[in-house]
């Protein structure tokens, strides 16, 4: 659900792109199926880090500003996933999700 919890994403870039992400398998209805552990090698915190003037502290490679934007979007998805669980599994949301996916 990390790909659809708010933004529709295909991957999860951070400071780096193309890394691996490990997500603990949820246990059915416990915690609404939300994983307790998510680990990745793309350095999301590095992509989100800014100085006192609001400038990025670290470069995002190879994608620059677009990659940083996608890292922020992944951060939003991560927070939404952690706070709301798997609410989109409710059939009420299926038509809107399919419309956004163009299906």
N, CA, C and O atoms as a GROMACS GRO file, in nm:
protein
  412
    1UNK      N    1   0.080  -0.120   0.000
    1UNK     CA    2   0.000   0.000   0.000
    1UNK      C    3   0.085   0.127   0.000
    1UNK      O    4   0.031   0.237  -0.014
    2UNK      N    5   0.214   0.112   0.015
    2UNK     CA    6   0.300   0.231   0.012
    2UNK      C    7   0.294   0.301  -0.123
    2UNK      O    8   0.323   0.421  -0.132
    3UNK      N    9   0.258   0.229  -0.227
    3UNK     CA   10   0.250   0.291  -0.359
    3UNK      C   11   0.122   0.370  -0.381
    3UNK      O   12   0.114   0.448  -0.476
    4UNK      N   13   0.021   0.352  -0.294
    4UNK     CA   14  -0.110   0.414  -0.317
    4UNK      C   15  -0.171   0.482  -0.195
    4UNK      O   16  -0.286   0.523  -0.202
    5UNK      N   17  -0.099   0.494  -0.085
    5UNK     CA   18  -0.164   0.546   0.036
    5UNK      C   19  -0.206   0.692   0.023
    5UNK      O   20  -0.299   0.734   0.091
    6UNK      N   21  -0.141   0.770  -0.062
    6UNK     CA   22  -0.187   0.906  -0.094
    6UNK      C   23  -0.153   0.935  -0.239
    6UNK      O   24  -0.243   0.947  -0.322
    7UNK      N   25  -0.024   0.946  -0.269
    7UNK     CA   26   0.020   0.962  -0.409
    7UNK      C   27   0.032   0.825  -0.473
    7UNK      O   28   0.062   0.726  -0.406
    8UNK      N   29   0.010   0.820  -0.604
    8UNK     CA   30   0.033   0.696  -0.678
    8UNK      C   31   0.179   0.696  -0.722
    8UNK      O   32   0.220   0.776  -0.806
    9UNK      N   33   0.257   0.606  -0.664
    9UNK     CA   34   0.400   0.599  -0.692
    9UNK      C   35   0.438   0.462  -0.745
    9UNK      O   36   0.376   0.361  -0.712
   10UNK      N   37   0.543   0.459  -0.829
   10UNK     CA   38   0.595   0.332  -0.880
   10UNK      C   39   0.718   0.288  -0.802
   10UNK      O   40   0.742   0.169  -0.786
   11UNK      N   41   0.797   0.385  -0.755
   11UNK     CA   42   0.917   0.353  -0.678
   11UNK      C   43   0.934   0.455  -0.567
   11UNK      O   44   0.853   0.548  -0.554
   12UNK      N   45   1.038   0.439  -0.488
   12UNK     CA   46   1.054   0.518  -0.367
   12UNK      C   47   1.192   0.582  -0.360
   12UNK      O   48   1.272   0.546  -0.274
   13UNK      N   49   1.222   0.678  -0.448
   13UNK     CA   50   1.354   0.738  -0.444
   13UNK      C   51   1.372   0.826  -0.322
   13UNK      O   52   1.276   0.878  -0.265
   14UNK      N   53   1.496   0.842  -0.282
   14UNK     CA   54   1.535   0.933  -0.176
   14UNK      C   55   1.653   1.012  -0.228
   14UNK      O   56   1.649   1.064  -0.339
   15UNK      N   57   1.759   1.020  -0.148
   15UNK     CA   58   1.882   1.081  -0.198
   15UNK      C   59   1.936   1.002  -0.316
   15UNK      O   60   1.998   1.057  -0.408
   16UNK      N   61   1.912   0.872  -0.312
   16UNK     CA   62   1.954   0.782  -0.419
   16UNK      C   63   1.831   0.716  -0.477
   16UNK      O   64   1.726   0.710  -0.412
   17UNK      N   65   1.844   0.665  -0.598
   17UNK     CA   66   1.733   0.598  -0.664
   17UNK      C   67   1.775   0.456  -0.699
   17UNK      O   68   1.893   0.429  -0.721
   18UNK      N   69   1.680   0.368  -0.704
   18UNK     CA   70   1.706   0.231  -0.748
   18UNK      C   71   1.749   0.137  -0.638
   18UNK      O   72   1.788   0.024  -0.665
   19UNK      N   73   1.743   0.181  -0.514
   19UNK     CA   74   1.781   0.095  -0.403
   19UNK      C   75   1.672  -0.005  -0.368
   19UNK      O   76   1.569  -0.013  -0.435
   20UNK      N   77   1.697  -0.078  -0.265
   20UNK     CA   78   1.606  -0.184  -0.221
   20UNK      C   79   1.525  -0.134  -0.101
   20UNK      O   80   1.576  -0.058  -0.018
   21UNK      N   81   1.400  -0.178  -0.093
   21UNK     CA   82   1.316  -0.148   0.023
   21UNK      C   83   1.265  -0.281   0.079
   21UNK      O   84   1.221  -0.369   0.005
   22UNK      N   85   1.273  -0.293   0.211
   22UNK     CA   86   1.225  -0.412   0.280
   22UNK      C   87   1.108  -0.370   0.368
   22UNK      O   88   1.118  -0.276   0.446
   23UNK      N   89   0.996  -0.441   0.353
   23UNK     CA   90   0.877  -0.413   0.432
   23UNK      C   91   0.837  -0.540   0.504
   23UNK      O   92   0.817  -0.645   0.442
   24UNK      N   93   0.827  -0.531   0.637
   24UNK     CA   94   0.784  -0.645   0.716
   24UNK      C   95   0.644  -0.685   0.673
   24UNK      O   96   0.557  -0.599   0.657
   25UNK      N   97   0.621  -0.812   0.656
   25UNK     CA   98   0.490  -0.860   0.616
   25UNK      C   99   0.391  -0.840   0.730
   25UNK      O  100   0.414  -0.886   0.842
   26UNK      N  101   0.280  -0.772   0.699
   26UNK     CA  102   0.175  -0.751   0.799
   26UNK      C  103   0.107  -0.881   0.835
   26UNK      O  104   0.102  -0.974   0.754
   27UNK      N  105   0.054  -0.888   0.953
   27UNK     CA  106  -0.012  -1.010   1.001
   27UNK      C  107  -0.164  -0.994   0.998
   27UNK      O  108  -0.227  -0.980   1.102
   28UNK      N  109  -0.221  -0.995   0.880
   28UNK     CA  110  -0.367  -0.993   0.866
   28UNK      C  111  -0.432  -0.872   0.929
   28UNK      O  112  -0.403  -0.758   0.890
   29UNK      N  113  -0.520  -0.895   1.023
   29UNK     CA  114  -0.597  -0.787   1.084
   29UNK      C  115  -0.524  -0.716   1.198
   29UNK      O  116  -0.572  -0.613   1.246
   30UNK      N  117  -0.412  -0.768   1.240
   30UNK     CA  118  -0.336  -0.702   1.346
   30UNK      C  119  -0.281  -0.571   1.291
   30UNK      O  120  -0.216  -0.569   1.187
   31UNK      N  121  -0.308  -0.461   1.361
   31UNK     CA  122  -0.265  -0.327   1.318
   31UNK      C  123  -0.314  -0.294   1.177
   31UNK      O  124  -0.248  -0.218   1.105
   32UNK      N  125  -0.426  -0.350   1.138
   32UNK     CA  126  -0.484  -0.327   1.006
   32UNK      C  127  -0.388  -0.366   0.894
   32UNK      O  128  -0.396  -0.311   0.784
   33UNK      N  129  -0.299  -0.460   0.921
   33UNK     CA  130  -0.205  -0.507   0.820
   33UNK      C  131  -0.088  -0.414   0.797
   33UNK      O  132  -0.010  -0.435   0.703
   34UNK      N  133  -0.072  -0.311   0.878
   34UNK     CA  134   0.036  -0.215   0.861
   34UNK      C  135   0.166  -0.274   0.915
   34UNK      O  136   0.168  -0.328   1.026
   35UNK      N  137   0.271  -0.265   0.837
   35UNK     CA  138   0.402  -0.315   0.879
   35UNK      C  139   0.460  -0.231   0.990
   35UNK      O  140   0.444  -0.109   0.992
   36UNK      N  141   0.527  -0.298   1.083
   36UNK     CA  142   0.593  -0.227   1.191
   36UNK      C  143   0.734  -0.183   1.154
   36UNK      O  144   0.792  -0.097   1.220
   37UNK      N  145   0.789  -0.241   1.047
   37UNK     CA  146   0.926  -0.211   1.007
   37UNK      C  147   0.932  -0.190   0.856
   37UNK      O  148   0.887  -0.274   0.779
   38UNK      N  149   0.990  -0.077   0.815
   38UNK     CA  150   1.016  -0.048   0.674
   38UNK      C  151   1.159   0.004   0.667
   38UNK      O  152   1.193   0.103   0.732
   39UNK      N  153   1.243  -0.064   0.589
   39UNK     CA  154   1.384  -0.028   0.578
   39UNK      C  155   1.417  -0.012   0.430
   39UNK      O  156   1.374  -0.092   0.347
   40UNK      N  157   1.493   0.091   0.397
   40UNK     CA  158   1.533   0.113   0.259
   40UNK      C  159   1.674   0.167   0.248
   40UNK      O  160   1.731   0.216   0.345
   41UNK      N  161   1.729   0.157   0.128
   41UNK     CA  162   1.866   0.201   0.105
   41UNK      C  163   1.875   0.329   0.024
   41UNK      O  164   1.983   0.362  -0.027
   42UNK      N  165   1.765   0.402   0.010
   42UNK     CA  166   1.766   0.523  -0.073
   42UNK      C  167   1.791   0.651   0.005
   42UNK      O  168   1.793   0.758  -0.057
   43UNK      N  169   1.808   0.647   0.134
   43UNK     CA  170   1.836   0.763   0.221
   43UNK      C  171   1.730   0.871   0.205
   43UNK      O  172   1.757   0.981   0.157
   44UNK      N  173   1.608   0.839   0.247
   44UNK     CA  174   1.498   0.935   0.238
   44UNK      C  175   1.523   1.056   0.326
   44UNK      O  176   1.497   1.169   0.284
   45UNK      N  177   1.572   1.035   0.447
   45UNK     CA  178   1.597   1.148   0.539
   45UNK      C  179   1.698   1.245   0.478
   45UNK      O  180   1.686   1.366   0.498
   46UNK      N  181   1.796   1.195   0.406
   46UNK     CA  182   1.893   1.281   0.339
   46UNK      C  183   1.828   1.366   0.231
   46UNK      O  184   1.866   1.482   0.212
   47UNK      N  185   1.731   1.311   0.160
   47UNK     CA  186   1.661   1.387   0.056
   47UNK      C  187   1.571   1.492   0.118
   47UNK      O  188   1.548   1.597   0.058
   48UNK      N  189   1.518   1.466   0.238
   48UNK     CA  190   1.428   1.561   0.304
   48UNK      C  191   1.502   1.669   0.380
   48UNK      O  192   1.444   1.773   0.410
   49UNK      N  193   1.630   1.648   0.412
   49UNK     CA  194   1.706   1.740   0.499
   49UNK      C  195   1.727   1.876   0.433
   49UNK      O  196   1.765   1.885   0.316
   50UNK      N  197   1.701   1.982   0.511
   50UNK     CA  198   1.724   2.119   0.463
   50UNK      C  199   1.799   2.198   0.570
   50UNK      O  200   1.799   2.163   0.688
   51UNK      N  201   1.865   2.307   0.526
   51UNK     CA  202   1.934   2.392   0.621
   51UNK      C  203   1.839   2.500   0.673
   51UNK      O  204   1.720   2.498   0.641
   52UNK      N  205   1.890   2.592   0.753
   52UNK     CA  206   1.806   2.697   0.812
   52UNK      C  207   1.744   2.790   0.709
   52UNK      O  208   1.642   2.855   0.736
   53UNK      N  209   1.803   2.797   0.592
   53UNK     CA  210   1.750   2.882   0.485
   53UNK      C  211   1.652   2.806   0.395
   53UNK      O  212   1.600   2.863   0.300
   54UNK      N  213   1.628   2.678   0.424
   54UNK     CA  214   1.535   2.600   0.344
   54UNK      C  215   1.597   2.536   0.221
   54UNK      O  216   1.526   2.485   0.136
   55UNK      N  217   1.730   2.538   0.212
   55UNK     CA  218   1.800   2.476   0.098
   55UNK      C  219   1.833   2.331   0.131
   55UNK      O  220   1.862   2.298   0.246
   56UNK      N  221   1.829   2.244   0.030
   56UNK     CA  222   1.863   2.104   0.054
   56UNK      C  223   2.007   2.089   0.103
   56UNK      O  224   2.097   2.157   0.055
   57UNK      N  225   2.028   2.001   0.199
   57UNK     CA  226   2.162   1.975   0.250
   57UNK      C  227   2.242   1.880   0.161
   57UNK      O  228   2.364   1.889   0.154
   58UNK      N  229   2.172   1.790   0.093
   58UNK     CA  230   2.239   1.688   0.014
   58UNK      C  231   2.180   1.681  -0.127
   58UNK      O  232   2.061   1.708  -0.147
   59UNK      N  233   2.264   1.647  -0.222
   59UNK     CA  234   2.219   1.630  -0.361
   59UNK      C  235   2.139   1.501  -0.373
   59UNK      O  236   2.165   1.403  -0.303
   60UNK      N  237   2.041   1.502  -0.463
   60UNK     CA  238   1.970   1.379  -0.498
   60UNK      C  239   2.023   1.334  -0.633
   60UNK      O  240   2.017   1.408  -0.731
   61UNK      N  241   2.074   1.212  -0.637
   61UNK     CA  242   2.137   1.162  -0.758
   61UNK      C  243   2.071   1.034  -0.803
   61UNK      O  244   2.044   0.947  -0.720
   62UNK      N  245   2.043   1.018  -0.930
   62UNK     CA  246   2.077   1.106  -1.041
   62UNK      C  247   1.968   1.206  -1.078
   62UNK      O  248   1.988   1.284  -1.170
   63UNK      N  249   1.852   1.207  -1.008
   63UNK     CA  250   1.733   1.276  -1.056
   63UNK      C  251   1.711   1.420  -1.017
   63UNK      O  252   1.614   1.480  -1.065
   64UNK      N  253   1.795   1.481  -0.934
   64UNK     CA  254   1.780   1.622  -0.900
   64UNK      C  255   1.650   1.657  -0.831
   64UNK      O  256   1.602   1.582  -0.746
   65UNK      N  257   1.594   1.773  -0.868
   65UNK     CA  258   1.475   1.826  -0.801
   65UNK      C  259   1.352   1.736  -0.815
   65UNK      O  260   1.274   1.723  -0.721
   66UNK      N  261   1.335   1.674  -0.929
   66UNK     CA  262   1.219   1.582  -0.948
   66UNK      C  263   1.229   1.464  -0.852
   66UNK      O  264   1.130   1.420  -0.795
   67UNK      N  265   1.349   1.413  -0.837
   67UNK     CA  266   1.370   1.301  -0.745
   67UNK      C  267   1.342   1.343  -0.602
   67UNK      O  268   1.286   1.266  -0.524
   68UNK      N  269   1.382   1.465  -0.565
   68UNK     CA  270   1.355   1.516  -0.430
   68UNK      C  271   1.204   1.527  -0.408
   68UNK      O  272   1.154   1.493  -0.301
   69UNK      N  273   1.132   1.575  -0.509
   69UNK     CA  274   0.986   1.585  -0.500
   69UNK      C  275   0.924   1.446  -0.477
   69UNK      O  276   0.834   1.431  -0.395
   70UNK      N  277   0.972   1.346  -0.549
   70UNK     CA  278   0.921   1.210  -0.532
   70UNK      C  279   0.957   1.156  -0.393
   70UNK      O  280   0.881   1.078  -0.336
   71UNK      N  281   1.071   1.196  -0.339
   71UNK     CA  282   1.108   1.154  -0.204
   71UNK      C  283   1.011   1.215  -0.102
   71UNK      O  284   0.971   1.147  -0.007
   72UNK      N  285   0.974   1.342  -0.121
   72UNK     CA  286   0.874   1.404  -0.032
   72UNK      C  287   0.741   1.331  -0.044
   72UNK      O  288   0.674   1.306   0.056
   73UNK      N  289   0.703   1.298  -0.166
   73UNK     CA  290   0.577   1.225  -0.187
   73UNK      C  291   0.580   1.089  -0.118
   73UNK      O  292   0.481   1.046  -0.059
   74UNK      N  293   0.694   1.021  -0.128
   74UNK     CA  294   0.705   0.894  -0.057
   74UNK      C  295   0.690   0.915   0.094
   74UNK      O  296   0.626   0.834   0.161
   75UNK      N  297   0.746   1.022   0.146
   75UNK     CA  298   0.733   1.052   0.288
   75UNK      C  299   0.588   1.071   0.328
   75UNK      O  300   0.546   1.024   0.434
   76UNK      N  301   0.511   1.141   0.245
   76UNK     CA  302   0.368   1.159   0.271
   76UNK      C  303   0.299   1.023   0.269
   76UNK      O  304   0.218   0.992   0.357
   77UNK      N  305   0.330   0.941   0.168
   77UNK     CA  306   0.270   0.807   0.161
   77UNK      C  307   0.305   0.725   0.284
   77UNK      O  308   0.219   0.653   0.337
   78UNK      N  309   0.428   0.734   0.330
   78UNK     CA  310   0.471   0.658   0.446
   78UNK      C  311   0.392   0.698   0.571
   78UNK      O  312   0.348   0.612   0.648
   79UNK      N  313   0.375   0.828   0.590
   79UNK     CA  314   0.298   0.876   0.706
   79UNK      C  315   0.151   0.835   0.694
   79UNK      O  316   0.092   0.789   0.791
   80UNK      N  317   0.094   0.851   0.577
   80UNK     CA  318  -0.046   0.812   0.558
   80UNK      C  319  -0.064   0.662   0.582
   80UNK      O  320  -0.162   0.620   0.644
   81UNK      N  321   0.029   0.582   0.532
   81UNK     CA  322   0.023   0.437   0.553
   81UNK      C  323   0.029   0.403   0.701
   81UNK      O  324  -0.049   0.321   0.750
   82UNK      N  325   0.121   0.466   0.772
   82UNK     CA  326   0.137   0.438   0.915
   82UNK      C  327   0.015   0.482   0.996
   82UNK      O  328  -0.024   0.413   1.090
   83UNK      N  329  -0.045   0.593   0.960
   83UNK     CA  330  -0.155   0.648   1.038
   83UNK      C  331  -0.293   0.593   1.003
   83UNK      O  332  -0.380   0.583   1.090
   84UNK      N  333  -0.313   0.556   0.878
   84UNK     CA  334  -0.447   0.514   0.837
   84UNK      C  335  -0.458   0.367   0.806
   84UNK      O  336  -0.570   0.316   0.793
   85UNK      N  337  -0.349   0.297   0.794
   85UNK     CA  338  -0.355   0.155   0.763
   85UNK      C  339  -0.403   0.130   0.622
   85UNK      O  340  -0.371   0.207   0.530
   86UNK      N  341  -0.477   0.026   0.604
   86UNK     CA  342  -0.519  -0.018   0.473
   86UNK      C  343  -0.662   0.027   0.443
   86UNK      O  344  -0.746  -0.054   0.403
   87UNK      N  345  -0.690   0.155   0.464
   87UNK     CA  346  -0.828   0.202   0.446
   87UNK      C  347  -0.876   0.190   0.303
   87UNK      O  348  -0.996   0.181   0.280
   88UNK      N  349  -0.785   0.188   0.205
   88UNK     CA  350  -0.828   0.181   0.066
   88UNK      C  351  -0.872   0.041   0.026
   88UNK      O  352  -0.920   0.022  -0.086
   89UNK      N  353  -0.858  -0.056   0.113
   89UNK     CA  354  -0.910  -0.189   0.081
   89UNK      C  355  -1.063  -0.190   0.088
   89UNK      O  356  -1.127  -0.283   0.040
   90UNK      N  357  -1.121  -0.087   0.147
   90UNK     CA  358  -1.266  -0.072   0.153
   90UNK      C  359  -1.317  -0.052   0.010
   90UNK      O  360  -1.264   0.032  -0.063
   91UNK      N  361  -1.418  -0.126  -0.030
   91UNK     CA  362  -1.470  -0.121  -0.167
   91UNK      C  363  -1.524   0.015  -0.208
   91UNK      O  364  -1.539   0.041  -0.328
   92UNK      N  365  -1.554   0.102  -0.114
   92UNK     CA  366  -1.606   0.235  -0.146
   92UNK      C  367  -1.505   0.313  -0.230
   92UNK      O  368  -1.544   0.394  -0.313
   93UNK      N  369  -1.375   0.289  -0.209
   93UNK     CA  370  -1.271   0.366  -0.277
   93UNK      C  371  -1.230   0.310  -0.413
   93UNK      O  372  -1.159   0.378  -0.488
   94UNK      N  373  -1.272   0.190  -0.447
   94UNK     CA  374  -1.227   0.124  -0.570
   94UNK      C  375  -1.256   0.207  -0.694
   94UNK      O  376  -1.165   0.224  -0.775
   95UNK      N  377  -1.376   0.260  -0.717
   95UNK     CA  378  -1.401   0.337  -0.839
   95UNK      C  379  -1.307   0.458  -0.854
   95UNK      O  380  -1.256   0.485  -0.963
   96UNK      N  381  -1.283   0.530  -0.746
   96UNK     CA  382  -1.195   0.647  -0.753
   96UNK      C  383  -1.051   0.605  -0.782
   96UNK      O  384  -0.982   0.672  -0.859
   97UNK      N  385  -1.004   0.497  -0.723
   97UNK     CA  386  -0.869   0.449  -0.747
   97UNK      C  387  -0.853   0.404  -0.893
   97UNK      O  388  -0.754   0.437  -0.958
   98UNK      N  389  -0.950   0.329  -0.943
   98UNK     CA  390  -0.944   0.283  -1.083
   98UNK      C  391  -0.947   0.400  -1.180
   98UNK      O  392  -0.878   0.398  -1.281
   99UNK      N  393  -1.027   0.501  -1.148
   99UNK     CA  394  -1.032   0.619  -1.235
   99UNK      C  395  -0.896   0.688  -1.240
   99UNK      O  396  -0.850   0.726  -1.347
  100UNK      N  397  -0.831   0.705  -1.124
  100UNK     CA  398  -0.700   0.768  -1.119
  100UNK      C  399  -0.595   0.686  -1.191
  100UNK      O  400  -0.502   0.742  -1.249
  101UNK      N  401  -0.610   0.554  -1.188
  101UNK     CA  402  -0.515   0.467  -1.258
  101UNK      C  403  -0.544   0.459  -1.407
  101UNK      O  404  -0.466   0.401  -1.482
  102UNK      N  405  -0.656   0.516  -1.450
  102UNK     CA  406  -0.692   0.516  -1.592
  102UNK      C  407  -0.747   0.382  -1.639
  102UNK      O  408  -0.730   0.345  -1.755
  103UNK      N  409  -0.814   0.310  -1.551
  103UNK     CA  410  -0.865   0.179  -1.588
  103UNK      C  411  -1.016   0.177  -1.582
  103UNK      O  412  -1.078   0.074  -1.611
   0.00000   0.00000   0.00000
